[in-house]
Structure formats: C-alpha cells, structure tokens
Amino acid sequence: MTYDSTEGLDSNNLDIDKDAAIDMKKNEVKDIKVRQRIDDLLEKKRLKELLDDTDDW
C-alpha cells in the first residue's frame, strides 16, 4: 500500500464534524465564529468587573 492509496477508507471512518462543517454555508460558519468571539468578550468583561469590585488588593 502506498501513501496515495485510498484502500481501507470508507464512509464510516470520516469525521462527522468535518462533514457537517463542509455542509454549512460560509455565512453560518462566520456567524458561529462571531458568536464565540462575542461570548469570549462578554466573559472577559464579566471577570474584569468581578476583579475590579474586590477590595482584597
């Protein structure tokens, strides 16, 4: 068997998440990434507010 051989590959071995990502439209992928970024920024803001309000310093 060579490295270019496709022997042994079948549809059961494929990564389902990658297949799903391929089927998504570009806008859907962009929307997911934007939402994740917004969630990250909101979490950072929440943590910053928690730290700023402490008098332990």
N, C-alpha and C positions, 0 to 999 in steps of 0.2 A: 504494500500500500504506500502511495506517495502522499505528500502533504496536500496536493491538489485534489486528491480523491474525495469523492462525496459518498463513498461506501460507508455504511453504518449510520448515516444520517437519516432520520425520519422525522415526521412532523411532531412526534411525541417528545423529542429532545429539545425543541425550541423553547426559548424563554418567553413565557406568556406576556410578561410586562413589556418586553421589547416589541412584540407583535401588536400589543394594544397601543403603544406609543406611535408605531408606524401608521396605524389606522386613524389616529387623531389628526384633526386638521391643525395646521400651523397656528391658527389663532387660539385654539383650545390649549395647546402646549404653552403658548405665550401667556395666556390667562392664568394658567396654573402657576407658572413661574412668578408672575407678578403678584398673585395672591400670597404665595410663600414669602416673597420679599416684604410685602405689607405686614404679614403676620410676624416676621422676624423683627421688623422695625417697631411694631407695637409692643412686642415682648421686651425689647431693649428699653423702650420708653418706660414701661411699667417697672422694670427692675431699677432703672435710674431714679425714678420717683421714690421707690422704696428706700433706696440707699440715701437719697438726699434728705429724706424726712427723719433719719435716725440721728439721735443726739449722742451716740456712742463714741463719736470721734473725739 
